[in-house]
Amino acid sequence: MGEKDNHIRYLEHVQLFVTVEYSRRGDLHINMTSPMGTNTMLLSERKGDSSKDGFVNWPFMSVHTWGEDPSGEWKIRVYDQVRVN
């Protein structure tokens, strides 16, 4: 079997493990963009979450890119949604 035999052609799901230190976890927003341009919101702001613990190896998962070819550049954007508005 060659390397091409193990090539993933189509996604079923994507899992992203995130570690972020931040002063107010509930203000964070996480967006992911696939190589094919699919934009997925993995985390939205949560007004009731005032934790200062951030995220430590926190798993986020999505099936939004089901069937896409995973080859190429993936983009992750983490930002404070409250300060953007």
Buried (B, 14 or more C-beta within 10 A) or exposed (E): EEEEEEEEEEBEEBEBEBEEEBEBBBBBBBBBBBBEEBEBEBBEBBEEEEEEEBBEEBEBEBEBBEEBBBEEEEEEEBEBBEEEE
